[in-house]
Amino acid sequence: MTLDSAKATPRVIAVTNQKGGVGKTTTTINLAAALAEQGHKTLIIDLDPQGNASTGLGIELKDRALSTYDLLLGNGPHADMLRATTVKNLSIIPANADLASADLDLSARSGRMMALKGALQTPEIEASRFDYILVDCPPSLSLLTLNALVACNTVLVPLQAEFFALEGLSQLLLTIREVRQNANPDLRLEGIVITMFDGRNRLAQQVEEDVRKAMGVLVFKTRIPRNVRLSEAPSFAVPVLVYDTLSKGSKAYRALAIEVDKQRQIAGRGNR
C-alpha cells in the first residue's frame, strides 16, 4: 500500500477513558478542529449519549433527527446523518437521547460489537473520503465503547493530571488487549495525552512524571493545559480554535494534531 492509498482510507481514532471529567469530549472536538484546520477532512462520531460533542459544535436538537443511534441500528441513509459544522473540513454525526438505549437494542443482535465497523464501511460514508474519523466514546466500558474499539485503528486516551490518573487505565489497556485478541487484531494505542495540566502544581508535575515513566513513548509530548478559554468555548458552541485562536488551549491542540498526523504518516509508510 502506498502512502497515497493509505491516505484514502480514514484513520479512525476512538477517544476514550472510562473515567469521566478528563477532557475526553474537549479533546475530541478540538483535536478534530485542529486536524480540519490543517486541511484534513475530519468527521466526529458522537457516541456518548450525553451528546456533548454535538452541543459543543452547535448542532441543535432539531437537527439530530437522524443520529448515531440510527447509524448503529442501520436506520436511514447514512449520508443524511452527516452534519456540517461551522469549522471548514469538519463534520459530525450527532447523538441524541435515543443513543441511551443503544446498548440494550444492540445486545439482542448478532454481531452487536460490529455495528459501527459495518456502518463505517458503507458506500455513503466511504464516498465522503474522510482523512480522520474521531469517535467520542461514553465514559464507561460499555457496548458502545466496544463498538468503537472494534471499528477503530487506534485509541487515544485523555488522562487528567490528578492523583488517581492511572487508576482505571490498566483496565482500559486490558480491554484493548482483549479486543485486539478477539475482534480487531490491528488495534493499537494512538497515545495518551495529559489533560488539565497546571505546571505550577507539584502534584500535576508528579503525575506527569509517573505517567511518562510507566508508559514511555506512548505518552504524547504535548500536554493540554488548564485553560479558561477551553472551558468557555463549549458555551459558545465552537471549538477553542475558533473561540480564541491564540489561546494556550488552541496552541496545545494544534501541537497535538501535528503529533497525531505525524504518526499517521509513519503508519502509512510502514504499509508500503
N, C-alpha and C positions, 0 to 999 in steps of 0.2 A: 504494500500500500504506500503510495506517495504521500508527501505532506499535503499536497493539494486535495487528494482524495480523502485524506483523514479530516481535512478541514470541512469537507462537505457533510460529514457526519457530526451532529452536535455532540458536544461534551456535556453529559448530564451529571449534575452535581447535586447530591442531597445535602441540604444544610440542616443538621440535626444535633440535638443534645436532649437527653431525656429530662434534664433539669430545666425548669422554666426560668425566665428572667435573666438569661445570659447574653442577650443581644442577638438571638437567632434570626428573628424577623428583620431587625435593623440591618443585620449583615446581609441577609438575602436581598433586601431592597437596594441597599447602597452598593454592594458588590455588583449586582446586576446593572445598576445605573452606571457605574464606573466602566464596566465592560462595554456597555452600549455607547458610552461617551467615546470610547476608544475605537468605535466603528464596528463592533461585533453585534450581529443581530441576536438579541437575547430574549428569552422567554422565562417568566416566573410561573411556576405552577403552585398555587396556594393550596397546600394540602393540610392546613391547620384549620379545624372547624371554627376557630375564633375569627378567621378571615382578616387578621390584622394587616397582612401584606396587601390585600385588596384595598382595605380602607386607607392604608398609608400611601397608596398610589392613586387615590381619588376615584376609585370605582364605586359608584353608588349602588345601593341595594337593588334599585330598579333595573340596573344593568347587569345583574347577576342571575337572570332567569335560567340561563344555562351556566353550569359551574363545574368545578372539579368533581362533584358528586356525579354529574351526568357523564363526565369524561370516564370515570371509573366503571360506571354501570352501563356504558355504551348507549346512552340516550341522546339522540340527535347528532347532527353533523358536527364533527369536532372543529371544523373551521369556524363555525358560528359561536364557539365558546371563547375564541381568542378576542381579547380586548386590547386596543391600543392604549398607551399611556401618554402623558404629556412629555415623556422623555423619548427623543428620537432613538429608533432601533430597539425600543423596549416594549414588549407586550406581556400580558398576563392572562392566565386562565384563573378567574377569581373563585373564591369559596363563598358559600352561603350556609345558612343553618342546616340545610339538608345533609351536609357532609358529616354532621354529628352522628348520623345513623348509618354511615357507610360501612363501618366495621361490622355491624350486625347484618346488613344487607349482603355484604360480600362473603361473610363467614359460611353461608349456606351454599356458596357456589364452588364448583370445582375450579382449580387454578386461581383461587382467590388472591394469592400473592402475586399473580402475573398480570393483574388488570391494568396497572399503569404502564407496564412494559408493552403490553399489547396496544394500548392506546397511542403510545408514542411512535409505534411502527405503522400507524395508519397512513394512507396516502395524503390525507389532508394536512397532517402535522409534518410529514416529511417534505411536502411541497413548499412549506414555509421556509425551509432551509435555514434553520437557526444555527448559529455557531455555538451558543450556550443555552442550556436549559437548567435553571436552578429550581429545586423543589424545596419549598419551605415546609418542613415537617412539623407535626404536633410535638409538644414537649413530653413525649412518652414513647415507649417501645410498643406501639400498637400495630394493628394490621395495616393501617395507613402508612406508618413508618416502614414496615416490612415491604410494602409495595414500592416505596421509594428506593429502598436498598436493592431490591431485585432489578429495578428499572435503570438504576444509575451506573455510571462508570466509576465515580469516586464519591467519597463522603468528606464534607468539610464540617469540622466541629468547632463552634464558638465556645470558648472557655473563659468564664469570668475570673478576673484576678481577685479571688477571695479565698478564705481559709479552706473551704470544702471543695475547691475547684476540681481536684482529681477524683473526688467521690462520685461514683456513677460512671466515670469514663471507662473504667475497666469493664463494666457490664456492657456498655455500648461496643467496646472493642471485641468482646466475646461474641456479641450478636453479629457484628460484621464478619467475624471469622466463620460463624455458623452459616450465614447466608452465602459466603464465598464457597464453603464446602458443599452446600446443598442446592443452591439455586442460581448463583451468579459468580462463577469462578473467576471472572475478570475484575471483580470489585476490589477497589483499592482505596486507601485513605488519602484524600487530597491533601489534608493537613489540618492542624489545629491552630486556630487564631485566638490569641489572647485579647479579650474584650474588656471594656470598662477599666482600663489601666490608668492608674494615677501614680506617676513616677515619684511623687512626693511622699507616698505612703510606703513605709518599710515593709508592711505585710504584702502589698502588691508586688514589690520587688522580690520578696522571698518566694512568693507563689510562682512568679515567672522563672526564677532560678530552678525551683523544684520541677516545674513542667518541662523546661528545656533539658534538665538532667535526665528526667525519666523518658522523654520522647524524642530527644535529639533533633535530627533534621526534619522530623515530621511536624515541627512547630514552625509556622511562618515567621520570617524575620519581622514583618510588620506587626505592630501592636495597635489595637484600636483604643484610643484614649477615652477617658470620661470627658464628655464634651456637651455643653448645654445645647448647642445647635443640633446635635444628634437627637437629643430629647425633644426639641421643639419641632423639628421638621415634620413628623407624622401628623401633628395637629393642623398643618397646612397642606396635607395630602400630597407631599412631594418628597423625593429623596433629599438628603442633606446637600448633595452636589448641586441641586437646583436652589435650595433654600438659602444656603450660604456657601458658595463655591470655593471660597478661600479659607473656610474654617479648618481646624485641625482634623475634624472628623472626615471632611471631604478629602483632604490630602492623604489621610490614612487609607481610606477605601480605594483611592486611585493607586496607591502603592500596592495594596493587596491584589488589586486586579492585574497589575503588571506581573506579580509573582505567580498568580494563577495561570495567566496566559502563557507565561514562560514554561510552566510545567506542561501545558497542553502542547506547546511546540516540541518539547523534548519527547513527549509520548508519541507524537506524530512521527518524529524522526526514527523512533525506536521501532515503528511498524513498517518502515520501508523495506 
